[in-house]
Amino acid sequence: MQIATHLTQLLLSRFLVNIQNLINLDRDSASSNAVATRTLRSTFSAADDMLCGSHTVCHLGDHFTLDKLEKFMAAWTRMMNQEHIKKRWARLMGEPAKSFSEVRWWALAEMEMQIAMKYTLMLQLLRELRDAGIAPSLVATMMEIEQSHPLELKLQFAAMLDMRLVVSTTYDLEGDGLAILLAYAKGEALRALGRNLNAAGTLANVEAVLRNTTSIMTGSTIRKVFPGHGLCEGAVISQDIADSTLYPGQERTVYTIKYHSDGAEEDLEEEEIRPLLVVQDRPERAAIVNSLLPGFTYWENRITGNCYANFNFEHTYLIWKLAQAFDPSWAATSLTQAIVQELSAIVPIGVHRLTPGLVRELPAYLLAATTCTGFDRGDIPAFTAGVLAWWKMNHPQFPTWALAARIVFALLPSSAPCERVFSLVESMFGHDQLSSLADMLQGSVMLRYNDRVVG
């Protein structure tokens, strides 16, 4: 309440903000911030209330239940607090070691993915540290986990590689630019990932580990694509020693495959058969799926409002969905009058009664949108530049849409840019910020935040 009162005084008295011109309040789901936001909105009635998408996606990752990985990383992160070990790990890998943050799940996930990619080197590091008597208790803990549950630990590390989309989404939402126009598509991609965990190929790294550790024997099932015939399933019916076609002059084990569809037979060597092994029904894969599902269930509950009120992400997710209307490349193929009517759910658009003008100007907007050549959605800065250039050229044709676009473009799918300001002040001034002139702080942060580009 005190924070809200202080902010209200600053905005009205010092910065002379018009009550109707404050359009949004970004926050995390902490109850104190919810109270502050409600208090602020009692004065700034045109402001919307959006929850931070990055925090929410981070919590998605927090809900994964990869128990062996969690125990291993608890020891690993403590060990990496010792700078000489961290440098040793970096030298062994030939690249910088990822750093840990207690407040960002993705920082831990990045460490896990780095280990997964350098798994053999990680085992080498532990052996070297054990032999040198360095961090003996932590090393012993990790080696005991790896030796007692080698496949389970390796699969859980592999699962993190398959969750790269979760990590990249947090980054994309935290950036500057028009990430708000892409947020819904990224949120839906997370839903699709969760819904398809059981599908072949979704957990490609987990499946690769299983294929590489599976014993090939009579009855092992494979699937292979044949031109003109599609995907065909077969099984190993026998194995023998024969002249290798891969290594001329050598005798190797050859597996005879019989395909179910037509009874045709084929001989394959180990390198040829392993990538084709069917592992979708393996209990180890099912265990990984069950460990990841709680995270995606959490995401689904948050965006559909199946949770406590202060965690309800449903309204924010609706804003993400509606914001797509201001991407002309999306509007050209997907925007309808029904969606335009829904835009009033974005509070400042509703308060300023823009919907009638949006409906009236819709034909002109859609006609102009058909001339849009599309934007690179994989590059947010390039996407932002392209969208802004299009609006700069076309906005006079539909002024109500242009005004609504200015509102939507000011919305952020994450509160991270706000938090970045505090981090910049801390890194630039440290404790001196308490005795620095406000004008110096503001000017320095503005220059630093905008790469020293003004105007």
RAKAUR-V577712 format. One record per backbone hydrogen bond with DSSP energy under -1.0 kcal/mol. CO is the residue of the C=O (numbers start at 1). NH is the residue of the N-H. E is the energy in kcal/mol with one decimal. If there is no record, write none. Layout:
co=CO nh=NH e=E
co=CO nh=NH e=E
This chain:
co=1 nh=5 e=-2.3
co=2 nh=6 e=-2.5
co=3 nh=7 e=-2.6
co=4 nh=8 e=-2.4
co=5 nh=9 e=-2.1
co=6 nh=10 e=-2.2
co=7 nh=11 e=-2.8
co=8 nh=12 e=-2.4
co=9 nh=13 e=-2.7
co=10 nh=14 e=-1.1
co=10 nh=15 e=-2.6
co=11 nh=17 e=-3.4
co=18 nh=21 e=-1.9
co=23 nh=48 e=-2.6
co=25 nh=50 e=-2.2
co=27 nh=52 e=-2.0
co=30 nh=34 e=-1.7
co=31 nh=35 e=-2.1
co=32 nh=36 e=-2.2
co=33 nh=37 e=-2.4
co=34 nh=38 e=-2.3
co=35 nh=39 e=-2.1
co=36 nh=40 e=-2.4
co=37 nh=41 e=-2.6
co=40 nh=43 e=-1.4
co=40 nh=44 e=-3.1
co=43 nh=45 e=-1.3
co=44 nh=47 e=-1.6
co=48 nh=25 e=-1.5
co=50 nh=27 e=-1.8
co=52 nh=56 e=-1.5
co=53 nh=57 e=-2.5
co=54 nh=58 e=-2.4
co=55 nh=59 e=-2.1
co=56 nh=60 e=-1.4
co=57 nh=61 e=-1.7
co=58 nh=62 e=-1.8
co=59 nh=63 e=-1.0
co=61 nh=64 e=-1.6
co=65 nh=67 e=-1.3
co=66 nh=70 e=-2.5
co=67 nh=71 e=-2.2
co=68 nh=72 e=-2.3
co=69 nh=73 e=-2.9
co=70 nh=74 e=-1.7
co=71 nh=75 e=-1.3
co=72 nh=76 e=-2.3
co=73 nh=77 e=-2.8
co=74 nh=78 e=-1.1
co=75 nh=79 e=-2.3
co=76 nh=80 e=-2.5
co=79 nh=82 e=-1.8
co=82 nh=86 e=-2.1
co=83 nh=87 e=-2.5
co=84 nh=88 e=-1.6
co=85 nh=89 e=-2.5
co=86 nh=90 e=-2.1
co=87 nh=91 e=-2.5
co=88 nh=92 e=-2.1
co=89 nh=93 e=-2.0
co=90 nh=94 e=-2.5
co=90 nh=95 e=-1.3
co=104 nh=108 e=-1.0
co=105 nh=109 e=-2.4
co=106 nh=110 e=-2.4
co=107 nh=111 e=-1.5
co=108 nh=112 e=-2.3
co=109 nh=113 e=-2.6
co=110 nh=114 e=-2.1
co=111 nh=115 e=-2.2
co=112 nh=116 e=-2.5
co=113 nh=117 e=-2.0
co=114 nh=118 e=-1.3
co=118 nh=122 e=-2.4
co=119 nh=123 e=-2.0
co=120 nh=124 e=-1.9
co=121 nh=125 e=-2.7
co=122 nh=126 e=-2.2
co=123 nh=127 e=-2.0
co=124 nh=128 e=-2.4
co=125 nh=129 e=-2.7
co=126 nh=130 e=-2.4
co=127 nh=131 e=-2.5
co=128 nh=132 e=-1.7
co=129 nh=134 e=-2.4
co=135 nh=139 e=-2.6
co=136 nh=140 e=-2.4
co=137 nh=141 e=-2.0
co=138 nh=142 e=-2.1
co=139 nh=143 e=-2.7
co=140 nh=144 e=-2.1
co=141 nh=145 e=-1.8
co=142 nh=146 e=-2.4
co=143 nh=147 e=-2.5
co=144 nh=148 e=-2.1
co=145 nh=149 e=-2.2
co=149 nh=153 e=-2.5
co=150 nh=154 e=-1.9
co=151 nh=155 e=-2.6
co=152 nh=156 e=-2.0
co=153 nh=157 e=-2.2
co=154 nh=158 e=-2.4
co=155 nh=159 e=-2.3
co=156 nh=160 e=-1.1
co=157 nh=161 e=-1.2
co=158 nh=162 e=-1.5
co=161 nh=164 e=-1.1
co=163 nh=167 e=-1.2
co=164 nh=168 e=-3.0
co=165 nh=169 e=-2.1
co=166 nh=170 e=-1.5
co=167 nh=171 e=-1.7
co=168 nh=172 e=-2.7
co=169 nh=173 e=-2.4
co=170 nh=174 e=-1.3
co=178 nh=181 e=-1.4
co=179 nh=182 e=-1.1
co=179 nh=183 e=-1.2
co=182 nh=186 e=-1.9
co=183 nh=187 e=-2.6
co=184 nh=188 e=-2.7
co=185 nh=189 e=-1.8
co=186 nh=190 e=-1.6
co=187 nh=191 e=-1.7
co=188 nh=192 e=-2.5
co=189 nh=193 e=-2.2
co=190 nh=194 e=-2.3
co=191 nh=195 e=-2.4
co=192 nh=196 e=-1.4
co=196 nh=199 e=-1.5
co=199 nh=202 e=-1.7
co=203 nh=207 e=-2.7
co=204 nh=208 e=-1.9
co=205 nh=209 e=-2.1
co=206 nh=210 e=-2.2
co=207 nh=211 e=-2.6
co=208 nh=212 e=-2.2
co=209 nh=213 e=-1.1
co=217 nh=220 e=-2.4
co=220 nh=236 e=-2.3
co=221 nh=278 e=-2.5
co=222 nh=234 e=-2.2
co=224 nh=232 e=-3.1
co=226 nh=229 e=-2.3
co=226 nh=230 e=-2.1
co=230 nh=226 e=-2.6
co=232 nh=224 e=-2.7
co=233 nh=260 e=-2.4
co=234 nh=222 e=-2.5
co=235 nh=258 e=-2.4
co=236 nh=219 e=-2.8
co=238 nh=256 e=-2.6
co=240 nh=254 e=-3.5
co=242 nh=252 e=-2.7
co=247 nh=250 e=-2.0
co=250 nh=244 e=-3.3
co=252 nh=242 e=-2.5
co=254 nh=240 e=-2.3
co=255 nh=268 e=-2.7
co=256 nh=237 e=-2.9
co=256 nh=238 e=-1.0
co=257 nh=266 e=-2.1
co=258 nh=235 e=-1.9
co=259 nh=263 e=-1.9
co=264 nh=259 e=-2.9
co=266 nh=257 e=-3.6
co=268 nh=255 e=-3.1
co=269 nh=272 e=-1.0
co=269 nh=273 e=-2.0
co=270 nh=274 e=-2.5
co=273 nh=276 e=-1.4
co=274 nh=277 e=-1.3
co=276 nh=223 e=-1.9
co=279 nh=282 e=-1.8
co=282 nh=286 e=-1.8
co=283 nh=287 e=-2.1
co=284 nh=288 e=-1.5
co=285 nh=289 e=-2.4
co=286 nh=290 e=-2.4
co=287 nh=291 e=-1.3
co=288 nh=292 e=-1.5
co=289 nh=293 e=-2.3
co=291 nh=65 e=-2.6
co=292 nh=295 e=-1.2
co=292 nh=296 e=-1.2
co=293 nh=297 e=-2.7
co=294 nh=298 e=-2.1
co=295 nh=299 e=-2.0
co=296 nh=300 e=-2.3
co=297 nh=301 e=-2.6
co=298 nh=302 e=-2.3
co=299 nh=303 e=-2.3
co=300 nh=304 e=-1.2
co=301 nh=306 e=-1.8
co=302 nh=313 e=-2.2
co=305 nh=307 e=-1.6
co=308 nh=311 e=-1.8
co=309 nh=312 e=-1.4
co=313 nh=317 e=-2.6
co=314 nh=318 e=-1.9
co=315 nh=319 e=-2.1
co=316 nh=320 e=-2.3
co=317 nh=321 e=-2.1
co=318 nh=322 e=-2.8
co=319 nh=323 e=-2.5
co=322 nh=325 e=-2.0
co=323 nh=326 e=-1.9
co=324 nh=327 e=-2.0
co=327 nh=330 e=-1.1
co=327 nh=331 e=-2.8
co=328 nh=332 e=-2.0
co=330 nh=333 e=-1.1
co=330 nh=334 e=-2.1
co=331 nh=335 e=-1.4
co=336 nh=340 e=-1.9
co=337 nh=341 e=-2.2
co=338 nh=342 e=-1.3
co=340 nh=343 e=-1.0
co=342 nh=345 e=-2.6
co=343 nh=346 e=-1.9
co=346 nh=349 e=-1.0
co=346 nh=350 e=-2.1
co=347 nh=351 e=-3.3
co=348 nh=352 e=-1.9
co=349 nh=354 e=-2.1
co=350 nh=353 e=-1.4
co=354 nh=358 e=-2.2
co=355 nh=359 e=-2.5
co=356 nh=360 e=-2.3
co=357 nh=361 e=-2.3
co=361 nh=365 e=-2.2
co=362 nh=366 e=-2.9
co=363 nh=367 e=-2.2
co=364 nh=368 e=-2.2
co=365 nh=369 e=-2.4
co=366 nh=370 e=-1.3
co=368 nh=371 e=-1.4
co=369 nh=372 e=-1.7
co=375 nh=377 e=-1.1
co=376 nh=379 e=-1.2
co=379 nh=383 e=-3.0
co=380 nh=384 e=-3.0
co=381 nh=385 e=-2.4
co=382 nh=386 e=-2.3
co=383 nh=387 e=-2.6
co=384 nh=388 e=-2.6
co=385 nh=389 e=-2.1
co=386 nh=390 e=-2.1
co=387 nh=391 e=-2.4
co=388 nh=392 e=-2.5
co=389 nh=393 e=-1.7
co=390 nh=394 e=-2.1
co=391 nh=395 e=-2.4
co=394 nh=397 e=-1.9
co=395 nh=398 e=-1.3
co=398 nh=402 e=-2.0
co=399 nh=403 e=-2.2
co=400 nh=404 e=-2.5
co=401 nh=405 e=-2.5
co=402 nh=406 e=-1.9
co=403 nh=407 e=-1.6
co=404 nh=408 e=-2.7
co=405 nh=409 e=-3.1
co=408 nh=411 e=-1.6
co=413 nh=53 e=-2.6
co=415 nh=419 e=-1.9
co=416 nh=420 e=-2.5
co=419 nh=423 e=-1.8
co=420 nh=424 e=-2.4
co=421 nh=425 e=-2.4
co=422 nh=426 e=-2.2
co=423 nh=427 e=-2.5
co=424 nh=428 e=-2.6
co=425 nh=429 e=-2.6
co=426 nh=430 e=-1.3
co=429 nh=432 e=-1.9
co=430 nh=433 e=-1.4
co=431 nh=434 e=-1.5
co=432 nh=435 e=-1.4
co=437 nh=441 e=-2.2
co=438 nh=442 e=-2.9
co=439 nh=443 e=-2.6
co=440 nh=444 e=-2.5
co=441 nh=445 e=-2.4
co=442 nh=446 e=-2.3
co=443 nh=447 e=-2.1
co=444 nh=448 e=-2.5
co=445 nh=449 e=-3.1
co=446 nh=450 e=-1.8
co=447 nh=452 e=-4.3
co=448 nh=451 e=-1.3
co=450 nh=453 e=-2.0
